[in-house]
């Protein structure tokens, strides 16, 4: 009897486990199905209005769409770069229109608010939807509900649909330009340094700048170096100039720079072999190579499979000057002359220097400002004796005497080409 009792007990336990497993698998299957595209309408054509702004609010005023991108690195899906309220937005749906038969498919979205939100109520967000298997939709609409009239929804072009050979090797992403930006001389010097080092394209997410800066941007756009992405985020949200939420009623930090950086990575995923994420007052200076191309070739040889390369940021305070390269015509131009600032602050005890990034965009899933949050492949911390970020700005250690700073004239190695190129730009824009 005891033996029979044990058998009955184990049989009951086994049955319970089997039943639980079946219920769990059924639940997971239903969850998967709920995210699969379903036909909800058949129409002769899609008549929604094409969205043409960089930031488009949905009717809920808690969701803002920047741009959708095709992403088939794991599955066939559309990844929409956007901004959402991290608590208020619970459900979103992608509406795909398939040509030429006009069937409309709806997929429930995964809403992935990036972890680097820094306590602001709004954050950079991936709105991710599986695409229909039997068509390659060119446009998508985002809606709060799985039913409705697609004619009333804005339609967004899905970028990166076609794989193309990379037209450029290096693209610099600068985000965001705001505060009536007027550091004209340093901006031109940075642009010319980027070009000397190997950049063929610079992307700028512009909120606002001075009239003089507009002239400089126009010059670089006509030259083909700069592409300006309008970034009117303060028309939709209360923005902060701080990186961390200050309990001051603002919605998002630094004019939404994390969203802009992610958009820039995806925007250049099929257009650039490498993408550099830094600010306009920062330059990644190779210390063992003449340019970025040879530097990255060496780094990739040393680190096969890596796609994320992190460079230490070092402050060259613009309050400490060395009276060389005092070019008289430059004195009339607003902004900092980087050639006169060649002393950098020493490392602070128990403080890790922030980093900026060169990435293979094909290996990035989500990026923040100083690190990549999710990626395929490894990340590499580049040693300071290999390369560093020259960051000319207000000091972080203002109390240090001059003799406590480290003289570093690496930037002078480019002075001849830099001065000639800057003069050409100034004579065509400012002087």
GIMO-V861584 format. One record per backbone hydrogen bond with DSSP energy under -0.5 kcal/mol. CO is the residue of the C=O (numbers start at 1). NH is the residue of the N-H. If there is no record, write none. Layout:
co = {CO & CO}
nh = {NH & NH}
//
This chain:
co = {1 & 2 & 3 & 4 & 5 & 6 & 7 & 8 & 9 & 10 & 11 & 12 & 13 & 14 & 15 & 16 & 17 & 18 & 19 & 20 & 21 & 22 & 23 & 24 & 25 & 26 & 27 & 28 & 29 & 30 & 31 & 32 & 33 & 34 & 35 & 38 & 41 & 45 & 49 & 55 & 56 & 58 & 62 & 63 & 64 & 65 & 67 & 68 & 69 & 71 & 75 & 75 & 76 & 77 & 78 & 78 & 79 & 79 & 80 & 81 & 81 & 82 & 83 & 84 & 85 & 88 & 92 & 93 & 93 & 94 & 94 & 95 & 96 & 96 & 97 & 98 & 98 & 102 & 103 & 103 & 104 & 104 & 105 & 106 & 107 & 109 & 110 & 110 & 111 & 112 & 115 & 117 & 118 & 121 & 123 & 124 & 125 & 125 & 126 & 126 & 127 & 128 & 129 & 132 & 135 & 138 & 139 & 140 & 141 & 143 & 148 & 149 & 150 & 155 & 156 & 157 & 157 & 159 & 168 & 169 & 170 & 170 & 171 & 172 & 172 & 173 & 173 & 174 & 176 & 177 & 177 & 181 & 182 & 183 & 184 & 185 & 186 & 187 & 188 & 189 & 190 & 191 & 192 & 193 & 194 & 194 & 197 & 197 & 201 & 202 & 203 & 204 & 204 & 205 & 205 & 205 & 206 & 208 & 210 & 211 & 212 & 213 & 214 & 215 & 216 & 217 & 218 & 219 & 220 & 220 & 220 & 225 & 227 & 227 & 228 & 229 & 231 & 232 & 233 & 233 & 237 & 238 & 238 & 240 & 240 & 242 & 251 & 252 & 253 & 253 & 254 & 256 & 257 & 258 & 259 & 260 & 261 & 262 & 263 & 264 & 266 & 268 & 268 & 271 & 274 & 275 & 275 & 276 & 276 & 277 & 279 & 281 & 283 & 283 & 284 & 285 & 291 & 292 & 293 & 294 & 295 & 296 & 297 & 298 & 299 & 303 & 305 & 307 & 308 & 309 & 310 & 311 & 312 & 314 & 315 & 315 & 316 & 317 & 319 & 322 & 325 & 326 & 327 & 327 & 328 & 329 & 330 & 334 & 336 & 337 & 338 & 340 & 340 & 342 & 344 & 348 & 354 & 356 & 357 & 358 & 359 & 359 & 360 & 361 & 363 & 366 & 366 & 371 & 371 & 374 & 374 & 378 & 378 & 380 & 380 & 383 & 383 & 386 & 386 & 388 & 388 & 389 & 389 & 390 & 390 & 391 & 391 & 393 & 397 & 401 & 402 & 405 & 406 & 409 & 409 & 410 & 411 & 412 & 414 & 415 & 416 & 417 & 418 & 419 & 420 & 421 & 422 & 423 & 424 & 425 & 425 & 426 & 426 & 426}
nh = {5 & 6 & 7 & 8 & 9 & 10 & 11 & 12 & 13 & 14 & 15 & 16 & 17 & 18 & 19 & 20 & 21 & 22 & 23 & 24 & 25 & 26 & 27 & 28 & 29 & 30 & 31 & 32 & 33 & 34 & 35 & 35 & 36 & 108 & 130 & 106 & 104 & 47 & 155 & 57 & 65 & 61 & 85 & 58 & 83 & 56 & 81 & 159 & 79 & 77 & 74 & 77 & 131 & 71 & 80 & 129 & 69 & 81 & 127 & 66 & 67 & 125 & 64 & 123 & 89 & 90 & 109 & 95 & 143 & 96 & 107 & 141 & 98 & 105 & 99 & 102 & 103 & 43 & 98 & 105 & 40 & 41 & 96 & 38 & 94 & 111 & 112 & 128 & 113 & 126 & 117 & 120 & 245 & 86 & 84 & 114 & 82 & 127 & 112 & 128 & 80 & 110 & 78 & 135 & 137 & 158 & 97 & 156 & 95 & 93 & 150 & 152 & 153 & 51 & 140 & 68 & 159 & 70 & 273 & 274 & 200 & 201 & 276 & 174 & 203 & 175 & 278 & 205 & 178 & 207 & 208 & 210 & 184 & 187 & 188 & 189 & 190 & 191 & 192 & 193 & 194 & 195 & 196 & 197 & 198 & 199 & 292 & 293 & 172 & 227 & 174 & 206 & 229 & 176 & 177 & 207 & 231 & 181 & 214 & 215 & 216 & 217 & 218 & 219 & 220 & 221 & 222 & 223 & 224 & 225 & 226 & 202 & 204 & 229 & 230 & 206 & 233 & 235 & 236 & 237 & 239 & 251 & 252 & 254 & 255 & 254 & 122 & 240 & 256 & 257 & 257 & 260 & 261 & 262 & 263 & 264 & 265 & 266 & 267 & 268 & 269 & 271 & 272 & 168 & 171 & 277 & 359 & 173 & 278 & 357 & 282 & 392 & 285 & 390 & 286 & 388 & 295 & 296 & 297 & 298 & 299 & 300 & 301 & 302 & 303 & 306 & 378 & 360 & 380 & 358 & 382 & 356 & 389 & 391 & 317 & 345 & 393 & 320 & 321 & 324 & 327 & 328 & 330 & 331 & 331 & 332 & 333 & 185 & 338 & 340 & 341 & 322 & 342 & 408 & 406 & 351 & 313 & 311 & 277 & 309 & 275 & 361 & 363 & 364 & 376 & 373 & 374 & 368 & 373 & 365 & 366 & 307 & 308 & 310 & 382 & 386 & 387 & 287 & 288 & 285 & 390 & 314 & 391 & 283 & 392 & 316 & 393 & 318 & 400 & 404 & 405 & 407 & 344 & 412 & 413 & 413 & 414 & 415 & 418 & 419 & 420 & 421 & 422 & 423 & 424 & 425 & 426 & 427 & 428 & 428 & 429 & 429 & 430 & 431}
//
